[in-house]
Amino acid sequence: MALIYNNSKKKNNQYIMLLQQKVDQGEIVVIAADRTSSSSQGRVTYLPFLGQDAAFPQGPFILASLLDCPVYTLFCIRQHGRYQVYVEHLSDTLKGPRAGRTARLTDAMTQYSQRLAHFAQLAPMQWFNFFDFWRKDELVTRNHPPSPSRAAPLPTQDR
């Protein structure tokens, strides 16, 4: 097992190639899908979550479509003095025809947000969230001004 951290010094295409190698070798890639960037706007989809719309990052789902790999959810909560790990199949692949990409990714994000809501309600004190999860991008001052590429809607092309 290795921890791969994508910092700003590594180009995105190099990072994606490294992750593709890991997937091709049968390794597991884990990405937190309930955290948005503190320094850039956009690349989020607002979905219903515990009674309000909340921003969910598109990145993990776009990356999964590019890597053409199975997608699972993973949650770990402490119950009755023991940790319980829940791994559930979400999709065999998010890759597919360009015409349906937005709907396909939004559907996967919606499924994920529903499972997150389930586990957050099951064990609310175990969802460690240290920011306003329901903030709206247009109301947030970021460390860097948004660029047009960061604020774009879901891509419509598969690579």
C-alpha positions, 0 to 999 in steps of 0.5 A: 500500500502506498499513499500518493498525494497530488500536490500542485507540483505534479502535473495532472496528466502525470498524476492520472497516468500514475493512478492508471498504472495502479488500477491496471496493476489491480491496486485500489485507488481511494479518493474522498468524494465529500471534500471540495477545494478550499482554494478554487471554485467550480467543478462541483455539483449541488445535490440534495443532502440532509435537507439542503443542497450541498456541493459535491466535487466532480473530480473523483467521478471524472477521474473514475470515468477517465480511469475506466475502473469499477467504483465503490463507496467505502464508509467506516463507523464505530458501532458497539465498540468495534469498527465496521467497514461498509464497501458497496458497489456503485458502478462497473464503470463511469466511462461511456458515450459522450452524449450521456456523460453529464447524466452518468456522472451526476447519477453516480454523484447522487447515489454517493450523496445518498449513501453518505447521508445514510451513514451520516445519519447512522453515526452523525458524530463520526462524520468529521467535517470541519467546514461549512458543508452547505456553503455556496461557491458564489458566497465563498472567498477563496485563496485564489480567484477562480479561473474559467477552467475551474468553474466549467460544468461537467466535461462533455467529452471522454478522453 
